[in-house]
Amino acid sequence: KRAKVTPKDDDGSPSTTSPSSSYLSEIPMGAPDAILGIAENFKSCTSPDKVNVCVGAYRDENGKPWILPSVREAEKKMID
């Protein structure tokens, strides 16, 4: 459940400008965020082998850190 947010003026008092009359209402909506789309696809996927690549740290089924194979390969190339 989302909390209701009351717009505030610069001094912290409740805004007297309605959102529909805001100068921001003239700005067109941007393209959907690609990362959020990946997260939604992950949530809807039913595969038991799925991997959430939207987060910064990956863990296996035992909670141990899991390093992406591509990262391991890049690390090896840097060391060699």
N, C-alpha and C positions, 0 to 999 in steps of 0.2 A: 504494500500500500504506500502510495506516495504522499509526502507531506505537502500541505498547501503552502505555497510561497507567496508572500505579499510583497509586491515591488516596493522598494524604498527609494526616496530621493537622496541626494548627496549628504544631507544632514542626518539621515537615518530615520526620518519620519515617513509614514506611509505615503506612497506616491499619489499625487492627484491627477496624474496622466494615465488614462486607460491604455492598456496594451495595444488596442486596435488603433489608437491615434499616435502611437509611438513612431518616431522616425525610423525605427528598426523594422516596422511592418512593411516598409517599402523595399526591403532587401529580399531578393529572391532566395528560395531555399536552395542550398547546395546539394551536390551529389551525395548519395548514401556513402557512409564510411565503409571502406572495404574490410577493415579489421573487424568491425562489428558484424558484418555479414558473415565472416568466417566463424565468429563465435556463435551466431544463430544457426549456421549449418552444423556446427559441432553438436549443439544441443539437440537438434532434430535427428541426428544420425543414430541409427540403432545398432551399428556394427560393434561387436565386443572388442574389436581391434583398433578402434578409433583413438587418435592422439590429439589432445588439445594443444595446438601450437600458438594460441593467442596469449598465453601467459609467459612470463619470463623465466620460470624455473619449472623443470619437468621432473616428475617422480614416477617410479614404477609402482606396481601393485603392492610392493612392500614398503613404500614410502621412501625408498632410496633415490638419490639423485640419478637421473637418466640423461646422459649427454647424447644429443642428436648425432647419428653417424656422420653427417656432413661436417659437424663441428669437430669431431674426433679426427676426421681426415684433414681438415684445415690445420688443426693443431700439429698433426704429424708433419705436414708440409712445411710449417714454420720452423719446426725443430730440426728437420733434416737438412 
